[in-house]
Structures are given as C-alpha cells and as structure tokens.
Amino acid sequence: MIRFRRLALAALIPAAALSLGLSIARAQTPSPAPAASASSSPAPSASPSPDASASPAATPSPAASASPAPAASPSPAASASPSPAAPPPAAAATPAPVQTADPFGQETTLEPKKVVMIKGTANWDSAFDTLVDAFKALNALLDKQGIKHAGNAMIVYTSTDDTGFTFFAEIPVDQDPKNLPKDMSIGKSPEGKALKFVHRGSYDNMDNTYEAITNHLDDKKLEAKDTFIEEYLTDPLKTAEDKLVINVFVPLK
C-alpha cells in the first residue's frame, strides 16, 4: 500500500507542475486592448425645408463630435512578479520519546520477602496451567482470610529436566496466614546477587528468552546457581497469556 501511494504521488507531481506552468504563462500574457472606433459617427446633413417662407429653416442637427471616441485604455498586463513565497512549513511535531529497552542481564540484588508458598511439580506440556492452579490456591487462602498481596507473585524453580520441573509458587504478604494446608507454608523469597532479564509474551515463548539468557551467561563467562525466579508483573490469573510481562532473575554463584 505504501509503495502504491508513492507511485501515485510520483505520477501526480509532473501533471501538477505542467498545469501550474500553463496557468502562470496565461497570467503573464497581457490581454489585447479593445480596438478604437475606426471613424467618428458622420454628422447628419441639415437639409432646408422645401418651403423656406412658410417656415423657418429647420435648425440643422448639431453634428456629432468629429473627435473620435477615446480608445479604451489597454488592460494592464498581469503582474509578472512571482507569487509570494509559500509560508515555511510548520515545525515538525516533537517526536514521541523512544521507549527504553527492557533490562537484559542487569545486575541487581534480591531482597528477601515474607511469602506464603505452595510446592508443586509440573510437566512442560501443561506447565502454565499448573502454575495458574497454584496461584489460584494461594489467592483463595489469602482472600478467605482478608490478607492482601505485598508484592508480585513469583515462581521459584528448584529443579528441571526434559519432562518437567519442581517449583514453589510464592506470594509476598505482610502478615502470616492461619490454618495453612499441608502443602503450603510461610517462608522467605530468594535473596542475593542476580541478573535481571525481562520476558514479554506467552509462557510458551519463554524458551527463546531462556536461550538468550544462556547465551548471555556463556558470553560473560558467568556461572548461575541451580535455581531461577520468575516475577509476574502482570497477574497471570487476569492477563491474556500472550500479554504477560515477567522479570526473570538468575542468581549467580
């Protein structure tokens, strides 16, 4: 579509220039003055009445002025002076600020937080559904006891293999929940030095992010611990999966 519009514009430019040139040429050619009268109107002859005694001679009609009618002034030629210059184009609008790139491999220090957590296992084929179910269970407990979140939900991966992984789903809190089920507990989130990366998009596409993280660690010759953390900046229970924004923290040895 853009190419078509450019071609159409290029075709219109010569035609518009030709039309403009003809208009200017016509404007610069003076209009011819109307021709002056070839001769003055002849005066009618004053013929005497046949009976001069009966009536005085008719007074001859005054002759029309022998002076020819003044020629009409020729129309002034169109001004040949060029048209006034077009006003300068308006100043370009201030461009929108460029969005800063997401951190990738940014050094940071994780601060420990009090969390309520649940331990689980998952297969890669149903990984995201398993994580969502774990968050639902934690939210149900907190909502029942009227306890608000004190931070973003997190997943802490404790081990992985080709078929699946083990994890803790964690939600930061300011107070201890009561009557915890057997699979839930109160603890602290990971702490210490880590590298921060950002993933945007679906959980299924995180393979690309983790491959980039692995390449980054290899290039920098950095050694990571056997765990990594995902902090969900968007609520996975309410956000479309392809709209997720997740901070990935890789603790370093």
GUSEDO-158971 format. One record per residue (C-alpha): chain; residue in three letters; residue number from 1; y, z, x. Coordinates in nm, 3 decimals. Layout:
N
MIFI ch  aa   i       v       w       u
MIFI  A ala NUM       Y       Z       X
...
! end
This chain:
253
MIFI ch  aa   i       v       w       u
MIFI  A met   1   0.000   0.000   0.000
MIFI  A ile   2   0.243   0.083   0.281
MIFI  A arg   3   0.166  -0.242   0.457
MIFI  A phe   4   0.218  -0.442   0.136
MIFI  A arg   5   0.555  -0.281   0.076
MIFI  A arg   6   0.667  -0.354   0.430
MIFI  A leu   7   0.571  -0.719   0.397
MIFI  A ala   8   0.755  -0.745   0.068
MIFI  A leu   9   1.063  -0.589   0.222
MIFI  A ala  10   1.049  -0.828   0.517
MIFI  A ala  11   1.036  -1.122   0.274
MIFI  A leu  12   1.333  -0.996   0.077
MIFI  A ile  13   1.560  -0.947   0.377
MIFI  A pro  14   1.612  -1.324   0.460
MIFI  A ala  15   1.669  -1.412   0.093
MIFI  A ala  16   1.926  -1.139   0.055
MIFI  A ala  17   2.105  -1.247   0.372
MIFI  A leu  18   2.125  -1.611   0.250
MIFI  A ser  19   2.268  -1.506  -0.086
MIFI  A leu  20   2.522  -1.288   0.086
MIFI  A gly  21   2.631  -1.574   0.317
MIFI  A leu  22   2.688  -1.812   0.025
MIFI  A ser  23   2.897  -1.554  -0.158
MIFI  A ile  24   3.119  -1.500   0.146
MIFI  A ala  25   3.165  -1.874   0.202
MIFI  A arg  26   3.271  -1.924  -0.157
MIFI  A ala  27   3.513  -1.638  -0.141
MIFI  A gln  28   3.681  -1.777   0.172
MIFI  A thr  29   3.743  -2.132   0.029
MIFI  A pro  30   4.090  -2.143  -0.141
MIFI  A ser  31   4.099  -2.262  -0.498
MIFI  A pro  32   4.288  -2.602  -0.528
MIFI  A ala  33   4.640  -2.579  -0.677
MIFI  A pro  34   4.679  -2.749  -1.011
MIFI  A ala  35   4.847  -3.095  -0.977
MIFI  A ala  36   5.216  -3.107  -1.056
MIFI  A ser  37   5.328  -3.324  -1.350
MIFI  A ala  38   5.347  -3.690  -1.236
MIFI  A ser  39   5.678  -3.757  -1.409
MIFI  A ser  40   5.912  -3.581  -1.635
MIFI  A ser  41   5.894  -3.649  -2.002
MIFI  A pro  42   6.123  -3.953  -2.080
MIFI  A ala  43   6.430  -3.883  -2.291
MIFI  A pro  44   6.418  -4.049  -2.635
MIFI  A ser  45   6.677  -4.329  -2.681
MIFI  A ala  46   6.975  -4.240  -2.900
MIFI  A ser  47   6.978  -4.537  -3.141
MIFI  A pro  48   7.305  -4.571  -3.351
MIFI  A ser  49   7.273  -4.563  -3.723
MIFI  A pro  50   7.295  -4.919  -3.876
MIFI  A asp  51   7.599  -4.830  -4.088
MIFI  A ala  52   7.840  -4.677  -3.844
MIFI  A ser  53   8.118  -4.647  -4.101
MIFI  A ala  54   7.913  -4.479  -4.367
MIFI  A ser  55   7.811  -4.201  -4.148
MIFI  A pro  56   7.899  -4.088  -3.807
MIFI  A ala  57   7.671  -4.193  -3.537
MIFI  A ala  58   7.380  -3.971  -3.508
MIFI  A thr  59   7.414  -3.747  -3.218
MIFI  A pro  60   7.157  -3.855  -2.975
MIFI  A ser  61   6.887  -3.607  -2.898
MIFI  A pro  62   6.959  -3.447  -2.571
MIFI  A ala  63   6.744  -3.592  -2.304
MIFI  A ala  64   6.473  -3.379  -2.179
MIFI  A ser  65   6.549  -3.241  -1.842
MIFI  A ala  66   6.481  -3.500  -1.584
MIFI  A ser  67   6.383  -3.230  -1.341
MIFI  A pro  68   6.010  -3.224  -1.307
MIFI  A ala  69   5.831  -2.909  -1.407
MIFI  A pro  70   5.788  -2.686  -1.107
MIFI  A ala  71   5.449  -2.715  -0.962
MIFI  A ala  72   5.233  -2.417  -1.015
MIFI  A ser  73   5.202  -2.209  -0.707
MIFI  A pro  74   4.868  -2.268  -0.547
MIFI  A ser  75   4.622  -1.983  -0.584
MIFI  A pro  76   4.623  -1.778  -0.270
MIFI  A ala  77   4.316  -1.826  -0.067
MIFI  A ala  78   4.070  -1.545  -0.082
MIFI  A ser  79   4.134  -1.299   0.191
MIFI  A ala  80   3.937  -1.394   0.493
MIFI  A ser  81   3.945  -1.045   0.628
MIFI  A pro  82   3.597  -0.893   0.643
MIFI  A ser  83   3.482  -0.645   0.384
MIFI  A pro  84   3.542  -0.286   0.484
MIFI  A ala  85   3.258  -0.138   0.682
MIFI  A ala  86   2.994   0.037   0.480
MIFI  A pro  87   3.018   0.415   0.498
MIFI  A pro  88   2.794   0.569   0.761
MIFI  A pro  89   2.456   0.674   0.631
MIFI  A ala  90   2.425   1.031   0.522
MIFI  A ala  91   2.296   1.267   0.784
MIFI  A ala  92   1.922   1.297   0.779
MIFI  A ala  93   1.792   1.598   0.594
MIFI  A thr  94   1.680   1.884   0.813
MIFI  A pro  95   1.309   1.833   0.875
MIFI  A ala  96   1.070   2.093   0.740
MIFI  A pro  97   0.958   2.341   1.004
MIFI  A val  98   0.632   2.247   1.166
MIFI  A gln  99   0.352   2.483   1.076
MIFI  A thr 100   0.239   2.679   1.378
MIFI  A ala 101  -0.121   2.610   1.475
MIFI  A asp 102  -0.372   2.879   1.393
MIFI  A pro 103  -0.471   3.108   1.682
MIFI  A phe 104  -0.772   2.984   1.873
MIFI  A gly 105  -0.904   3.215   2.141
MIFI  A gln 106  -0.612   3.458   2.111
MIFI  A glu 107  -0.671   3.785   2.293
MIFI  A thr 108  -0.646   4.089   2.067
MIFI  A thr 109  -0.761   4.447   2.036
MIFI  A leu 110  -0.950   4.557   1.727
MIFI  A glu 111  -0.859   4.897   1.585
MIFI  A pro 112  -1.137   5.095   1.414
MIFI  A lys 113  -1.106   5.144   1.038
MIFI  A lys 114  -1.292   5.364   0.794
MIFI  A val 115  -1.518   5.138   0.589
MIFI  A val 116  -1.777   5.156   0.315
MIFI  A met 117  -2.058   4.921   0.408
MIFI  A ile 118  -2.386   4.780   0.298
MIFI  A lys 119  -2.660   4.641   0.522
MIFI  A gly 120  -2.835   4.316   0.438
MIFI  A thr 121  -3.036   4.017   0.556
MIFI  A ala 122  -2.990   3.655   0.461
MIFI  A asn 123  -3.135   3.309   0.515
MIFI  A trp 124  -2.894   3.039   0.630
MIFI  A asp 125  -2.972   2.826   0.325
MIFI  A ser 126  -2.834   3.092   0.088
MIFI  A ala 127  -2.607   3.276   0.331
MIFI  A phe 128  -2.279   3.263   0.142
MIFI  A asp 129  -2.436   3.366  -0.190
MIFI  A thr 130  -2.597   3.666  -0.018
MIFI  A leu 131  -2.266   3.774   0.134
MIFI  A val 132  -2.087   3.738  -0.201
MIFI  A asp 133  -2.353   3.955  -0.367
MIFI  A ala 134  -2.299   4.224  -0.102
MIFI  A phe 135  -1.922   4.222  -0.162
MIFI  A lys 136  -1.982   4.243  -0.538
MIFI  A ala 137  -2.195   4.554  -0.494
MIFI  A leu 138  -1.930   4.724  -0.279
MIFI  A asn 139  -1.649   4.631  -0.520
MIFI  A ala 140  -1.846   4.763  -0.818
MIFI  A leu 141  -1.882   5.101  -0.646
MIFI  A leu 142  -1.514   5.122  -0.547
MIFI  A asp 143  -1.388   5.007  -0.888
MIFI  A lys 144  -1.605   5.265  -1.064
MIFI  A gln 145  -1.452   5.543  -0.854
MIFI  A gly 146  -1.099   5.404  -0.861
MIFI  A ile 147  -1.081   5.351  -0.486
MIFI  A lys 148  -0.857   5.070  -0.361
MIFI  A his 149  -0.917   4.847  -0.061
MIFI  A ala 150  -0.731   4.948   0.257
MIFI  A gly 151  -0.779   4.611   0.425
MIFI  A asn 152  -0.962   4.280   0.411
MIFI  A ala 153  -1.336   4.254   0.351
MIFI  A met 154  -1.545   4.188   0.662
MIFI  A ile 155  -1.888   4.071   0.766
MIFI  A val 156  -2.031   4.207   1.092
MIFI  A tyr 157  -2.325   4.003   1.219
MIFI  A thr 158  -2.575   4.221   1.408
MIFI  A ser 159  -2.842   3.960   1.485
MIFI  A thr 160  -2.912   3.592   1.422
MIFI  A asp 161  -3.194   3.344   1.466
MIFI  A asp 162  -3.284   2.996   1.347
MIFI  A thr 163  -3.382   3.108   0.997
MIFI  A gly 164  -3.124   3.375   0.914
MIFI  A phe 165  -2.933   3.685   1.017
MIFI  A thr 166  -2.874   4.055   0.958
MIFI  A phe 167  -2.529   4.188   0.876
MIFI  A phe 168  -2.306   4.464   0.746
MIFI  A ala 169  -2.064   4.383   0.466
MIFI  A glu 170  -1.766   4.618   0.504
MIFI  A ile 171  -1.455   4.704   0.305
MIFI  A pro 172  -1.185   4.932   0.456
MIFI  A val 173  -1.098   5.242   0.249
MIFI  A asp 174  -0.866   5.541   0.281
MIFI  A gln 175  -1.098   5.789   0.108
MIFI  A asp 176  -1.472   5.849   0.107
MIFI  A pro 177  -1.663   5.722  -0.195
MIFI  A lys 178  -1.912   5.961  -0.353
MIFI  A asn 179  -2.273   5.925  -0.461
MIFI  A leu 180  -2.347   5.631  -0.235
MIFI  A pro 181  -2.667   5.434  -0.295
MIFI  A lys 182  -2.929   5.442  -0.020
MIFI  A asp 183  -2.831   5.101   0.117
MIFI  A met 184  -2.462   5.198   0.151
MIFI  A ser 185  -2.286   5.425   0.398
MIFI  A ile 186  -1.947   5.525   0.539
MIFI  A gly 187  -1.867   5.418   0.892
MIFI  A lys 188  -1.612   5.251   1.119
MIFI  A ser 189  -1.541   4.887   1.180
MIFI  A pro 190  -1.583   4.742   1.535
MIFI  A glu 191  -1.318   4.816   1.796
MIFI  A gly 192  -1.215   4.696   2.139
MIFI  A lys 193  -1.104   4.374   2.305
MIFI  A ala 194  -1.190   4.049   2.132
MIFI  A leu 195  -1.086   3.687   2.097
MIFI  A lys 196  -0.942   3.573   1.764
MIFI  A phe 197  -1.018   3.237   1.604
MIFI  A val 198  -0.930   3.105   1.257
MIFI  A his 199  -1.153   2.906   1.021
MIFI  A arg 200  -1.021   2.722   0.715
MIFI  A gly 201  -1.260   2.568   0.464
MIFI  A ser 202  -1.605   2.631   0.330
MIFI  A tyr 203  -1.859   2.870   0.474
MIFI  A asp 204  -2.099   2.579   0.526
MIFI  A asn 205  -1.849   2.415   0.763
MIFI  A met 206  -1.828   2.720   0.989
MIFI  A asp 207  -2.088   2.563   1.217
MIFI  A asn 208  -1.810   2.342   1.354
MIFI  A thr 209  -1.589   2.645   1.417
MIFI  A tyr 210  -1.863   2.836   1.597
MIFI  A glu 211  -1.948   2.532   1.808
MIFI  A ala 212  -1.582   2.513   1.914
MIFI  A ile 213  -1.587   2.887   1.989
MIFI  A thr 214  -1.897   2.846   2.208
MIFI  A asn 215  -1.731   2.561   2.399
MIFI  A his 216  -1.418   2.772   2.446
MIFI  A leu 217  -1.618   3.062   2.590
MIFI  A asp 218  -1.804   2.827   2.825
MIFI  A asp 219  -1.481   2.665   2.946
MIFI  A lys 220  -1.320   3.004   3.011
MIFI  A lys 221  -1.643   3.146   3.158
MIFI  A leu 222  -1.625   3.442   2.917
MIFI  A glu 223  -1.923   3.649   2.807
MIFI  A ala 224  -1.936   3.772   2.448
MIFI  A lys 225  -2.122   4.067   2.305
MIFI  A asp 226  -2.420   4.018   2.073
MIFI  A thr 227  -2.208   4.061   1.763
MIFI  A phe 228  -1.917   3.890   1.594
MIFI  A ile 229  -1.694   3.972   1.298
MIFI  A glu 230  -1.555   3.765   1.012
MIFI  A glu 231  -1.246   3.899   0.833
MIFI  A tyr 232  -1.190   3.730   0.495
MIFI  A leu 233  -0.816   3.677   0.447
MIFI  A thr 234  -0.890   3.517   0.109
MIFI  A asp 235  -1.104   3.706  -0.144
MIFI  A pro 236  -1.446   3.534  -0.139
MIFI  A leu 237  -1.507   3.654  -0.497
MIFI  A lys 238  -1.200   3.474  -0.634
MIFI  A thr 239  -1.131   3.187  -0.393
MIFI  A ala 240  -1.295   2.845  -0.408
MIFI  A glu 241  -1.537   2.821  -0.119
MIFI  A asp 242  -1.359   2.521   0.036
MIFI  A lys 243  -1.029   2.717   0.037
MIFI  A leu 244  -1.149   3.012   0.243
MIFI  A val 245  -0.941   3.142   0.533
MIFI  A ile 246  -1.141   3.357   0.776
MIFI  A asn 247  -1.049   3.527   1.101
MIFI  A val 248  -1.340   3.521   1.344
MIFI  A phe 249  -1.338   3.794   1.611
MIFI  A val 250  -1.563   3.766   1.915
MIFI  A pro 251  -1.588   4.094   2.109
MIFI  A leu 252  -1.605   4.048   2.486
MIFI  A lys 253  -1.823   4.233   2.733
! end
